[in-house]
């Protein structure tokens, strides 16, 4: 079956399957080493572009995600930020909408659907100022391929001016992600090799 160049959704679906298989094939020993480098680069990027993190009076809330399968693991980043007294949250899907609930490392976590783990339902909903997002594939313009539900795109559109950072491995980069009008570009993508300013 040949996909039309004017069918970005169809091309994206094909790329999604390829990207997931490619990421799943990465050796876990490599991923564990890369996760350490991703953590270091992400913290350095946050120090550079999120100056409010240095200002105790600023209201900064960083959202990340609980990793599924072969996703790059942001938990060491969250632990390091928690040690700096930075407020944290994780996403949860409620009524087909992504919300963000306060959370800190070692607090309880519950099944959230789609194979995810999320903060317990009684945790307060907050608005993050920095979002660390998972992905299956990305390009240097900042477009990402996720799991196809559009939750992150909708959340980023709703949040407005927020620093968005994709967390990935270098081998997840592709030449171009087919983009649609509803897609939201990431501001940066951090891999074990570099921090990419997108756009």
LUMDO-703886 format. One line per field, with one value per residue: y, z, x of N, C-alpha, C, O in turn; residue in three letters. Coordinates in nm, 4 decimals. Example, Ala and Ser with C-alpha at 12.3 -4.5 7.8 and 13.67 -1.06 7.14 Angstrom:
<sites>
n.north: -0.5690/-0.2250
n.up: 0.7800/0.7080
n.east: 1.3190/1.2850
ca.north: -0.4500/-0.1060
ca.up: 0.7800/0.7140
ca.east: 1.2300/1.3670
c.north: -0.3300/0.0030
c.up: 0.7800/0.7870
c.east: 1.3200/1.2900
o.north: -0.3319/0.1138
o.up: 0.8465/0.8039
o.east: 1.4236/1.3409
type: ala/ser
</sites>
This chain:
<sites>
n.north: -0.1188/0.2148/0.5231/0.8375/1.1500/1.3594/1.2678/1.3009/1.1844/0.9112/0.8518/0.9118/0.7155/0.4843/0.5430/0.5525/0.2857/0.1781/0.3302/0.2607/-0.0115/0.0141/0.1552/-0.0251/-0.2228/-0.1349/-0.1961/-0.2773/-0.2311/-0.0311/0.1696/0.2262/0.3471/0.5642/0.6963/0.8145/1.0103/1.1607/1.2608/1.4282/1.6152/1.7240/1.8464/2.0362/2.1880/2.2868/2.4495/2.6400/2.7469/2.7814/2.9933/3.0765/2.8558/2.8970/3.0849/3.1160/3.2354/3.2133/3.0632/2.7682/2.4765/2.1546/1.9167/1.5706/1.2333/0.8989/0.6365/0.4144/0.0892/0.0956/0.3648/0.6621/0.7244/0.9496/0.9664/0.9923/1.2622/1.3885/1.3177/1.4567/1.7221/1.7349/1.7205/1.9749/2.1186/2.1793/2.2091/1.9403/1.7472/1.4968/1.3734/1.2846/1.1074/1.2156/1.1884/1.1829/1.3776/1.5394/1.6029/1.7528/1.6395/1.7122/1.5708/1.3846/1.2315/0.8974/0.9141/0.7689/0.5934/0.5259/0.2955/0.4263/0.3801/0.2926/0.1663/0.3274/0.4904/0.6975/0.9934/0.9577/0.9896/1.1836/1.3749/1.7183/1.9104/2.0793/2.3462/2.3047/2.4694/2.3898/2.1260/1.7977/1.5681/1.2429/1.0422/0.8782/0.9229/1.1934/1.5142/1.7713/2.0079/2.0063/1.8627/1.5788/1.2247/1.0648/0.8428/0.8584/0.9554/1.2245/1.3674/1.5132/1.7206/1.8573/1.9325/2.0990/2.3023/2.4051/2.4902/2.7047/2.9516/2.7638/2.5920/2.3363/2.0179/1.7524/1.4177/1.1811/0.9195/0.9408/0.7814/0.7872/0.9960/1.1240/1.2189/1.3899/1.4583/1.3923/1.6645/1.8021/2.0418/2.0542/1.9772/2.0408/2.2018/2.1001/2.2810/2.2073/1.9158/1.6632/1.4408/1.1606/1.2536/1.5278/1.8542/1.9759/2.2698/2.3476/2.4357
n.up: 0.0000/-0.0916/0.0577/0.0449/-0.0159/0.0753/0.2960/0.5968/0.8432/0.7865/0.7024/0.9370/1.1082/0.9987/1.0374/1.3132/1.3992/1.2984/1.4419/1.7079/1.7048/1.6391/1.8623/2.0690/2.0054/2.0910/2.2941/2.6371/2.8132/2.6827/2.6841/2.9570/3.0120/2.8375/2.9496/3.1768/3.0619/2.9274/3.1468/3.2665/3.0583/3.0319/3.2813/3.2687/3.0532/3.1637/3.3636/3.2017/3.0241/3.1762/3.3764/3.5989/3.7684/3.9360/4.1040/4.4010/4.4581/4.2395/4.0700/3.9695/3.8020/3.7160/3.4797/3.4127/3.3112/3.3793/3.2887/3.0156/2.8957/2.6564/2.6749/2.7170/3.0378/3.2659/3.5405/3.7054/3.6531/3.7710/4.0374/4.0880/4.0519/4.2524/4.4751/4.4631/4.5516/4.3621/4.2389/4.1299/3.8855/3.7397/3.4373/3.3871/3.2432/3.2254/3.1718/2.8943/2.8614/2.9122/3.2260/3.4962/3.7873/4.1148/4.2348/4.3886/4.3956/4.5183/4.6301/4.6495/4.3636/4.0922/3.8738/3.5516/3.3124/2.9642/3.0143/3.1799/3.4771/3.7347/3.9470/4.2538/4.2596/4.4377/4.4538/4.4109/4.1225/3.8971/3.7144/3.4905/3.4243/3.2792/3.0550/3.0240/2.7737/2.6480/2.3553/2.0348/1.7942/1.6457/1.4870/1.3816/1.3732/1.5856/1.5843/1.6903/1.7093/1.8785/2.0669/1.9252/2.0239/2.0704/2.3079/2.4284/2.2420/2.2589/2.5275/2.5370/2.3672/2.5179/2.7502/2.6677/2.6709/2.7450/2.8471/2.6489/2.6343/2.4654/2.5467/2.4603/2.2740/2.0668/1.8396/1.7783/1.6176/1.3133/0.9651/0.8935/1.0558/0.9654/0.9713/1.1155/1.1303/1.4014/1.5483/1.7911/1.8218/1.9846/2.2099/2.2600/2.2117/2.3972/2.3876/2.4496/2.3255/2.2621/2.3221/2.1543/2.0108/1.8868/1.5765
n.east: 0.0843/0.0603/0.1308/-0.0197/0.1460/-0.0050/-0.1302/-0.0732/-0.1447/-0.1691/0.0923/0.2235/0.1233/0.2378/0.5095/0.5071/0.4748/0.7133/0.8998/0.8500/0.9191/1.1902/1.2884/1.2286/1.4071/1.6510/1.9326/1.9025/2.1132/2.2569/2.0612/2.0362/2.2831/2.2657/2.0468/2.1557/2.3200/2.1260/1.9869/2.1840/2.2255/1.9714/1.9276/2.1311/2.0360/1.7972/1.9038/2.0163/1.8164/1.5925/1.5963/1.4390/1.4433/1.6529/1.5663/1.4242/1.1846/1.0294/0.7524/0.7792/0.6955/0.7648/0.6791/0.6969/0.7083/0.5978/0.7997/0.7267/0.7772/1.0282/1.0875/1.2856/1.4136/1.2946/1.3068/1.5432/1.5990/1.3800/1.4246/1.6617/1.5747/1.3835/1.5496/1.6472/1.4389/1.2435/0.9171/0.7103/0.5257/0.3080/0.1589/-0.1880/-0.4592/-0.7774/-1.1145/-1.0659/-0.8744/-0.5645/-0.4388/-0.2504/-0.0967/0.0182/0.3205/0.5850/0.9095/0.9067/0.6578/0.3247/0.1945/-0.0292/-0.2100/-0.2841/-0.4144/-0.3623/-0.1246/0.0225/0.1563/0.0375/-0.0006/-0.1892/-0.5512/-0.6421/-0.4503/-0.3497/-0.4489/-0.2350/-0.0681/0.1796/0.4945/0.7057/0.7424/0.8353/0.8487/0.7637/0.8482/0.8166/0.9453/1.1320/1.1909/1.4254/1.2919/1.1292/0.8975/0.7111/0.6512/0.4077/0.2027/-0.0271/-0.2679/-0.2890/-0.2792/-0.0668/-0.0241/-0.2697/-0.2637/-0.0342/-0.1190/-0.3274/-0.1958/-0.0448/0.2144/0.4702/0.7632/0.8717/1.0098/1.1403/1.2237/1.4571/1.6261/1.9173/1.8958/1.6315/1.5758/1.4418/1.4294/1.2116/0.9106/0.5807/0.3709/0.0737/-0.2013/-0.2844/-0.0665/0.1868/0.4943/0.7941/1.0065/1.2675/1.4731/1.6163/1.8824/2.1025/2.3267/2.3118/2.1623/1.9001/1.8032/1.5006/1.3323
ca.north: 0.0000/0.3390/0.6322/0.9647/1.2577/1.4499/1.1963/1.2970/1.0929/0.7761/0.8381/0.9136/0.5846/0.3895/0.5781/0.5206/0.1429/0.1589/0.3945/0.1804/-0.1319/0.0536/0.1881/-0.1485/-0.3056/-0.0819/-0.2792/-0.2129/-0.1816/0.0990/0.2677/0.2663/0.4424/0.6860/0.7673/0.8991/1.1263/1.2415/1.3315/1.5359/1.7189/1.7910/1.9361/2.1491/2.2713/2.3569/2.5569/2.7434/2.8132/2.8035/3.0688/3.0803/2.7463/2.9447/3.1882/3.0467/3.3018/3.1853/2.9501/2.6774/2.3387/2.0721/1.7909/1.4685/1.1206/0.7709/0.5698/0.2878/0.0103/0.1368/0.5099/0.7220/0.7308/1.0811/0.9661/1.0559/1.4074/1.4292/1.3057/1.5674/1.8453/1.7279/1.7550/2.1209/2.1757/2.2194/2.1434/1.8437/1.6858/1.3971/1.3797/1.1791/1.1257/1.2160/1.2263/1.1988/1.5040/1.5317/1.6983/1.7351/1.6322/1.7235/1.4432/1.3911/1.0963/0.8061/0.9193/0.6619/0.6087/0.4328/0.2712/0.5361/0.3466/0.2941/0.1132/0.4314/0.5089/0.8389/1.0255/0.9177/1.0824/1.2931/1.4742/1.8394/1.9421/2.1987/2.3871/2.3077/2.5727/2.3166/1.9925/1.6987/1.4806/1.1246/1.0373/0.7629/0.9758/1.3395/1.5776/1.8888/2.1208/1.9943/1.7790/1.4473/1.1212/1.0001/0.7188/0.8772/1.0030/1.3702/1.4279/1.6148/1.8359/1.9310/1.9929/2.2099/2.4114/2.4628/2.5529/2.8310/2.9661/2.6699/2.5331/2.1949/1.9487/1.6104/1.3331/1.0733/0.8704/0.9961/0.6943/0.8114/1.1079/1.0966/1.3392/1.4808/1.4052/1.4533/1.7479/1.8419/2.1712/2.0482/1.9386/2.1458/2.1744/2.1094/2.3829/2.1386/1.7710/1.6237/1.3007/1.1346/1.3157/1.6734/1.9229/2.0366/2.3805/2.3196/2.5497
ca.up: 0.0000/-0.1016/0.1308/-0.0264/0.0531/0.1364/0.4071/0.7061/0.9493/0.7452/0.7066/1.0775/1.1648/0.9541/1.1067/1.4559/1.4164/1.2755/1.5484/1.8294/1.6877/1.6443/2.0010/2.1478/1.9706/2.1545/2.4070/2.7654/2.8720/2.6186/2.7294/3.0943/3.0024/2.7726/3.0428/3.2630/2.9823/2.9053/3.2727/3.2813/2.9569/3.0609/3.3957/3.2197/2.9731/3.2541/3.4255/3.1018/2.9624/3.2762/3.4849/3.7224/3.8603/4.0332/4.1839/4.4938/4.4631/4.1164/4.0759/3.8609/3.8198/3.6055/3.4553/3.3333/3.2847/3.4279/3.1626/2.9737/2.8016/2.6215/2.6773/2.7972/3.1763/3.3250/3.6872/3.7697/3.6408/3.8732/4.1683/4.1020/4.0703/4.3865/4.5714/4.4557/4.5965/4.2493/4.2393/4.0211/3.8610/3.6337/3.3662/3.3995/3.1477/3.2935/3.0761/2.7627/2.8635/2.9946/3.3346/3.5650/3.9313/4.1954/4.2707/4.4195/4.4001/4.6280/4.6698/4.5844/4.2224/4.0641/3.7312/3.4909/3.1781/2.8563/3.0671/3.2523/3.6206/3.7564/4.0872/4.3006/4.2148/4.5328/4.4463/4.3483/3.9842/3.8864/3.5784/3.4786/3.3434/3.1949/3.0281/2.9647/2.7018/2.5805/2.2119/1.9579/1.6939/1.6424/1.3909/1.4382/1.3818/1.7112/1.5726/1.7516/1.6927/2.0039/2.0522/1.8334/2.0875/2.0644/2.4408/2.4541/2.1561/2.3154/2.6539/2.5088/2.3128/2.6281/2.8480/2.6159/2.6749/2.8375/2.7922/2.6189/2.6078/2.4378/2.6029/2.3618/2.2368/1.9374/1.7308/1.7507/1.5246/1.1725/0.8834/0.9037/1.1043/0.8952/1.0691/1.0903/1.1932/1.5468/1.6128/1.8594/1.8186/2.1077/2.2087/2.2599/2.2299/2.4615/2.3746/2.5178/2.2498/2.2502/2.3475/2.0265/2.0092/1.7675/1.5081
ca.east: 0.0000/0.1365/0.0682/-0.0160/0.2168/-0.1026/-0.1932/0.0234/-0.1869/-0.1333/0.2387/0.2628/0.0904/0.3404/0.6335/0.4899/0.5039/0.8563/0.9762/0.8357/1.0008/1.3306/1.3243/1.2238/1.5233/1.7714/1.9763/1.8736/2.2388/2.2836/1.9623/2.0685/2.3949/2.2145/1.9581/2.2402/2.3610/2.0056/1.9621/2.2829/2.2019/1.8444/1.9488/2.2103/1.9465/1.7071/1.9818/2.0473/1.7005/1.4878/1.6588/1.3588/1.4770/1.7506/1.5001/1.3352/1.0549/0.9550/0.6612/0.8158/0.6493/0.8138/0.6091/0.7653/0.6195/0.6466/0.8354/0.6665/0.8562/1.1643/1.1018/1.3926/1.3658/1.3200/1.2973/1.6593/1.5843/1.2847/1.4878/1.7569/1.4983/1.3229/1.6549/1.6632/1.3106/1.1604/0.7867/0.6988/0.3952/0.3011/0.0304/-0.2884/-0.5685/-0.9070/-1.2193/-1.0014/-0.8002/-0.4450/-0.4221/-0.1229/-0.1153/0.1401/0.3822/0.7278/0.9669/0.8768/0.5178/0.2479/0.1604/-0.1383/-0.2331/-0.3575/-0.4601/-0.2621/0.0010/0.0956/0.1373/0.0071/-0.0273/-0.3219/-0.6556/-0.6657/-0.3431/-0.4029/-0.4175/-0.1512/-0.0332/0.3258/0.5587/0.8008/0.6911/0.9250/0.7556/0.8190/0.8174/0.8637/1.0389/1.1316/1.2801/1.4935/1.1992/1.0571/0.7782/0.7293/0.5501/0.3732/0.1270/-0.1382/-0.3907/-0.2919/-0.2948/0.0357/-0.0501/-0.3824/-0.2217/0.0565/-0.1998/-0.4052/-0.1069/0.0075/0.3607/0.5324/0.8849/0.8469/1.1363/1.1276/1.3291/1.4678/1.7581/1.9569/1.8514/1.4899/1.5628/1.4158/1.4480/1.0967/0.7837/0.4672/0.3015/-0.0643/-0.2275/-0.3010/0.0587/0.2610/0.6380/0.8709/1.1102/1.3968/1.4787/1.7420/1.9236/2.2304/2.4340/2.3023/2.0372/1.8677/1.7062/1.4215/1.2747
c.north: 0.1242/0.4510/0.7615/1.0672/1.3539/1.3850/1.1875/1.2008/0.9494/0.7527/0.8322/0.7779/0.4805/0.4160/0.5422/0.3745/0.1150/0.2129/0.3143/0.0544/-0.0990/0.0845/0.0631/-0.2364/-0.2546/-0.1641/-0.2051/-0.1606/-0.0471/0.2049/0.3154/0.3683/0.5743/0.7657/0.8593/1.0254/1.2183/1.3233/1.4504/1.6496/1.7954/1.8882/2.0581/2.2432/2.3509/2.4711/2.6731/2.8198/2.8421/2.8714/3.0763/2.9660/2.7901/3.0425/3.1233/3.1091/3.2710/3.0620/2.8612/2.5375/2.2604/1.9441/1.6973/1.3562/0.9977/0.6845/0.4385/0.2183/0.0655/0.2882/0.5530/0.7535/0.8669/1.0812/1.0199/1.2086/1.4582/1.4216/1.4202/1.6993/1.8496/1.7655/1.9048/2.1944/2.2345/2.1410/2.0586/1.7978/1.5813/1.4086/1.2616/1.2103/1.1089/1.2688/1.2650/1.3303/1.4877/1.6437/1.6686/1.7408/1.6416/1.5848/1.4693/1.2483/1.0252/0.8237/0.8095/0.6969/0.4980/0.4091/0.3807/0.5063/0.3596/0.2403/0.2120/0.4210/0.6583/0.8657/0.9843/1.0292/1.1994/1.4005/1.5970/1.8549/2.0738/2.2294/2.3948/2.4261/2.5130/2.1748/1.9093/1.5895/1.3592/1.1293/0.9081/0.8043/1.1271/1.3873/1.7076/2.0146/2.1192/1.9169/1.6392/1.3526/1.0576/0.8734/0.7374/0.9289/1.1559/1.4403/1.5381/1.7388/1.9217/2.0011/2.1120/2.3290/2.4825/2.5398/2.6863/2.8373/2.8792/2.6170/2.3834/2.1295/1.8013/1.5356/1.2079/1.0215/0.9202/0.9115/0.7080/0.9279/1.0573/1.2279/1.4385/1.4041/1.4705/1.5346/1.7882/1.9714/2.1677/2.0154/2.0599/2.1080/2.1849/2.2214/2.3240/1.9885/1.7390/1.4746/1.2817/1.2085/1.4676/1.7227/2.0069/2.1485/2.3719/2.4487/2.5998
c.up: 0.0000/-0.0309/0.0543/0.0521/0.1224/0.2526/0.5239/0.8171/0.9141/0.7488/0.8512/1.1437/1.1255/1.0254/1.2544/1.4822/1.3983/1.3926/1.6776/1.8197/1.6981/1.7878/2.0877/2.1231/2.0335/2.2780/2.5382/2.8315/2.8130/2.6730/2.8718/3.0966/2.9432/2.8663/3.1348/3.1882/2.9549/3.0299/3.2877/3.1834/2.9848/3.1777/3.3542/3.1365/3.0624/3.3252/3.3297/3.0568/3.0606/3.3968/3.6099/3.8183/3.9659/4.1326/4.2734/4.4993/4.3411/4.1352/3.9550/3.8953/3.6959/3.5982/3.3771/3.3078/3.3484/3.3054/3.1409/2.8783/2.7811/2.6182/2.7575/2.9364/3.2381/3.4771/3.7562/3.7608/3.7498/4.0123/4.1924/4.1235/4.2078/4.4935/4.5726/4.5005/4.4822/4.2550/4.1135/4.0040/3.7519/3.5646/3.4020/3.2988/3.2241/3.1948/2.9402/2.7510/2.9551/3.0980/3.4019/3.7152/4.0025/4.2358/4.3053/4.4241/4.5311/4.6862/4.5971/4.4415/4.1870/3.9144/3.6721/3.3533/3.0771/2.9039/3.1474/3.4027/3.6458/3.9062/4.1254/4.2746/4.3099/4.5269/4.3701/4.2032/3.9796/3.7390/3.5664/3.3957/3.2495/3.1792/2.9615/2.9038/2.6427/2.4326/2.1521/1.8532/1.6955/1.5243/1.4511/1.4348/1.5141/1.7020/1.6249/1.7041/1.8293/1.9763/1.9753/1.8944/2.0882/2.1989/2.4664/2.3689/2.2144/2.4441/2.6297/2.4506/2.4237/2.7259/2.7998/2.6267/2.7851/2.7705/2.7728/2.5709/2.5845/2.4932/2.5154/2.3543/2.0959/1.8208/1.7009/1.6540/1.3838/1.0960/0.9007/0.9534/1.0233/0.9952/1.0189/1.1659/1.3455/1.6196/1.6739/1.8618/1.9591/2.0958/2.1990/2.2579/2.2878/2.4398/2.4541/2.4504/2.2524/2.3003/2.2233/2.0478/1.8787/1.7024/1.3974
c.east: 0.0882/0.0614/0.0859/0.0641/0.1216/-0.1756/-0.0952/-0.0153/-0.1497/0.0161/0.2871/0.2351/0.1949/0.4726/0.6261/0.5255/0.6527/0.9385/0.9682/0.9209/1.1490/1.3743/1.3267/1.3452/1.6524/1.8064/1.9544/2.0011/2.2770/2.1891/1.9902/2.1828/2.3461/2.1249/2.0383/2.2815/2.2429/1.9745/2.0566/2.2553/2.0720/1.8593/2.0308/2.1234/1.8522/1.7792/2.0028/1.9229/1.5874/1.5490/1.5724/1.3865/1.5771/1.6873/1.3958/1.1969/0.9691/0.8678/0.6867/0.7665/0.6898/0.7311/0.7003/0.6651/0.6814/0.6757/0.7625/0.7624/0.9956/1.1823/1.2244/1.3363/1.3968/1.3230/1.4220/1.6562/1.4919/1.3460/1.5859/1.6840/1.4325/1.4250/1.6826/1.5364/1.2284/1.0292/0.7708/0.5546/0.4102/0.1658/-0.0590/-0.3984/-0.6997/-1.0110/-1.1598/-0.9255/-0.6796/-0.4471/-0.2894/-0.1472/0.0194/0.1888/0.5266/0.7813/0.9365/0.7370/0.4410/0.2103/0.0614/-0.1507/-0.3207/-0.4126/-0.3479/-0.1263/0.0818/0.0715/0.1276/-0.0071/-0.1699/-0.4235/-0.6774/-0.5577/-0.3919/-0.3584/-0.3406/-0.1266/0.1183/0.3737/0.6634/0.7476/0.7999/0.8369/0.8270/0.7863/0.8687/0.9662/1.0272/1.2142/1.3338/1.4075/1.1235/0.9275/0.8094/0.6205/0.5308/0.2946/-0.0028/-0.2666/-0.4008/-0.3000/-0.1929/0.0129/-0.1619/-0.3413/-0.1302/-0.0186/-0.2763/-0.3180/-0.0516/0.1589/0.4225/0.6583/0.8614/0.9758/1.1079/1.2479/1.3383/1.6108/1.7886/1.9048/1.7027/1.4689/1.5347/1.4265/1.3345/0.9747/0.6720/0.3838/0.1640/-0.0926/-0.2375/-0.1712/0.1279/0.4084/0.6967/0.9732/1.2494/1.3734/1.6158/1.7635/2.0532/2.3460/2.4327/2.1677/2.0076/1.7661/1.6297/1.3706/1.3649
o.north: 0.1369/0.4721/0.7910/1.0725/1.4226/1.4408/1.0808/1.1410/0.8740/0.6473/0.7577/0.7312/0.3987/0.3225/0.5054/0.3438/0.0374/0.1496/0.3010/0.0174/-0.1743/0.0453/0.0466/-0.3158/-0.3242/-0.1975/-0.0861/-0.0574/0.0413/0.3163/0.4327/0.4641/0.6820/0.8887/0.9695/1.1349/1.3405/1.4411/1.5612/1.7667/1.9165/2.0002/2.1697/2.3651/2.4696/2.5780/2.7892/2.9428/2.9194/2.8147/3.0821/2.9769/2.7292/3.0780/3.0804/3.0436/3.2998/2.9686/2.8773/2.4864/2.2962/1.8729/1.7400/1.3836/0.9921/0.6608/0.3617/0.2816/0.0805/0.3365/0.4873/0.8033/0.8979/1.1872/1.0881/1.2769/1.5591/1.5089/1.4745/1.7805/1.9547/1.8337/1.9573/2.3167/2.3289/2.0193/2.0986/1.8083/1.5770/1.4495/1.1546/1.3270/1.0028/1.3788/1.3653/1.3869/1.4293/1.7618/1.5704/1.8341/1.5871/1.4951/1.5659/1.1548/1.0843/0.7551/0.7613/0.8136/0.3891/0.4927/0.4230/0.5985/0.4295/0.2662/0.1852/0.3529/0.7368/0.7721/0.9771/1.1469/1.3042/1.5060/1.5831/1.8183/2.1690/2.1500/2.4830/2.4761/2.5768/2.1103/1.9456/1.5256/1.3715/1.2115/0.8386/0.7315/1.1827/1.3135/1.7484/2.1178/2.2184/1.9059/1.5878/1.3948/1.0037/0.8053/0.6430/0.9449/1.2105/1.5607/1.6438/1.8507/2.0442/2.1158/2.2156/2.4438/2.6050/2.6427/2.7716/2.7393/2.9172/2.5988/2.3117/2.1785/1.7327/1.5846/1.1367/1.0727/0.9398/0.9653/0.6458/0.9550/0.9599/1.3353/1.5577/1.2988/1.5932/1.4795/1.8059/2.0078/2.2655/2.0251/2.1684/1.9962/2.2672/2.2529/2.3826/1.9403/1.7818/1.3927/1.3744/1.2247/1.5308/1.6460/2.0991/2.1245/2.3872/2.5549/2.6964
o.up: 0.0817/-0.0559/0.0047/0.1746/0.2168/0.3032/0.5494/0.8795/1.0001/0.7926/0.8840/1.2255/1.2077/1.0688/1.3145/1.5768/1.4737/1.4368/1.7489/1.9162/1.7585/1.8300/2.1707/2.2092/2.0297/2.3575/2.5495/2.8985/2.8845/2.7044/2.9030/3.1739/2.9918/2.8636/3.1669/3.2444/2.9586/3.0205/3.3184/3.2207/2.9636/3.1723/3.3986/3.1481/3.0389/3.3449/3.3704/3.0520/3.0300/3.5060/3.7199/3.9373/4.0725/4.2333/4.2258/4.5406/4.3400/4.2066/3.8507/4.0042/3.5840/3.6974/3.2865/3.2849/3.3693/3.2252/3.2344/2.7908/2.8762/2.5644/2.8546/2.9493/3.2609/3.5374/3.8578/3.8508/3.8142/4.0958/4.3026/4.2054/4.2716/4.5905/4.6708/4.4892/4.5028/4.2739/4.0047/4.0955/3.6811/3.6271/3.4413/3.2723/3.2794/3.1412/2.8799/2.6423/3.0630/3.0645/3.3686/3.7653/3.9571/4.2665/4.2569/4.4531/4.6391/4.7820/4.4934/4.4047/4.2442/3.8351/3.7332/3.2829/3.1013/2.8403/3.1805/3.4487/3.5855/3.9843/4.0406/4.2683/4.2678/4.5886/4.2743/4.1660/4.0492/3.6508/3.6263/3.3086/3.1527/3.2777/2.8554/2.9747/2.5928/2.3891/2.2101/1.8261/1.7401/1.4686/1.5593/1.4889/1.5511/1.8006/1.6062/1.6640/1.8883/1.8761/1.9613/1.8233/2.1050/2.2041/2.5195/2.4175/2.2191/2.4677/2.6942/2.4808/2.4234/2.7790/2.8808/2.5953/2.9021/2.6488/2.8691/2.4794/2.6734/2.4870/2.4982/2.4191/2.0152/1.7147/1.6070/1.6133/1.3391/1.1560/0.9203/0.9000/1.0131/1.0925/0.8993/1.2559/1.4122/1.7423/1.6157/1.8992/2.0405/1.9866/2.1377/2.2974/2.2348/2.4690/2.5164/2.5107/2.2459/2.3184/2.1914/2.0971/1.7714/1.7645/1.3291
o.east: 0.1794/-0.0572/0.1946/0.0527/0.1605/-0.2729/-0.0393/0.0724/-0.1044/0.0623/0.3795/0.3143/0.2360/0.5399/0.7271/0.5980/0.7114/1.0345/1.0676/0.9878/1.2254/1.4831/1.4162/1.3830/1.7538/1.7186/1.9838/1.9981/2.3242/2.2310/1.9697/2.1796/2.3804/2.1263/1.9938/2.2785/2.2574/1.9399/2.0127/2.2608/2.0645/1.8085/2.0039/2.1359/1.8298/1.7215/2.0068/1.9235/1.4967/1.5532/1.6275/1.3569/1.5863/1.7486/1.2907/1.1012/0.8495/0.9043/0.6233/0.7926/0.6529/0.7152/0.7718/0.5473/0.8026/0.5854/0.7395/0.8214/1.0723/1.2820/1.2621/1.2245/1.5137/1.3403/1.4091/1.7053/1.5210/1.3222/1.5930/1.7271/1.4265/1.3920/1.7352/1.5274/1.1522/1.0307/0.8121/0.4729/0.5108/0.0680/-0.0124/-0.4273/-0.7285/-0.9976/-1.1979/-0.9142/-0.6905/-0.4559/-0.2231/-0.2100/0.1200/0.1104/0.5855/0.7067/0.9401/0.7013/0.4866/0.1965/0.0665/-0.1073/-0.4188/-0.4540/-0.2496/-0.0241/0.1974/-0.0201/0.2008/-0.0238/-0.2589/-0.3880/-0.7262/-0.5722/-0.4679/-0.2469/-0.3759/-0.1595/0.1799/0.3025/0.7049/0.7117/0.8506/0.7592/0.9389/0.7055/0.9521/1.0617/0.9268/1.2955/1.2916/1.4474/1.0608/0.8547/0.9197/0.5120/0.6244/0.3165/-0.0806/-0.3658/-0.5098/-0.3251/-0.2271/0.0286/-0.1507/-0.3793/-0.1458/0.0139/-0.2884/-0.3598/-0.0154/0.2265/0.4259/0.6600/0.8342/1.0420/1.0574/1.3606/1.2394/1.7021/1.6977/1.8732/1.6531/1.3560/1.5954/1.4320/1.3582/0.9399/0.6684/0.3323/0.1408/-0.0170/-0.2038/-0.1665/0.1276/0.4439/0.6546/1.0205/1.3386/1.2672/1.7183/1.6764/2.1048/2.4521/2.5381/2.0731/2.0827/1.6559/1.6879/1.3668/1.3310
type: unk/unk/unk/unk/unk/unk/unk/unk/unk/unk/unk/unk/unk/unk/unk/unk/unk/unk/unk/unk/unk/unk/unk/unk/unk/unk/unk/unk/unk/unk/unk/unk/unk/unk/unk/unk/unk/unk/unk/unk/unk/unk/unk/unk/unk/unk/unk/unk/unk/unk/unk/unk/unk/unk/unk/unk/unk/unk/unk/unk/unk/unk/unk/unk/unk/unk/unk/unk/unk/unk/unk/unk/unk/unk/unk/unk/unk/unk/unk/unk/unk/unk/unk/unk/unk/unk/unk/unk/unk/unk/unk/unk/unk/unk/unk/unk/unk/unk/unk/unk/unk/unk/unk/unk/unk/unk/unk/unk/unk/unk/unk/unk/unk/unk/unk/unk/unk/unk/unk/unk/unk/unk/unk/unk/unk/unk/unk/unk/unk/unk/unk/unk/unk/unk/unk/unk/unk/unk/unk/unk/unk/unk/unk/unk/unk/unk/unk/unk/unk/unk/unk/unk/unk/unk/unk/unk/unk/unk/unk/unk/unk/unk/unk/unk/unk/unk/unk/unk/unk/unk/unk/unk/unk/unk/unk/unk/unk/unk/unk/unk/unk/unk/unk/unk/unk/unk/unk/unk/unk/unk/unk/unk/unk/unk/unk/unk/unk/unk/unk
</sites>
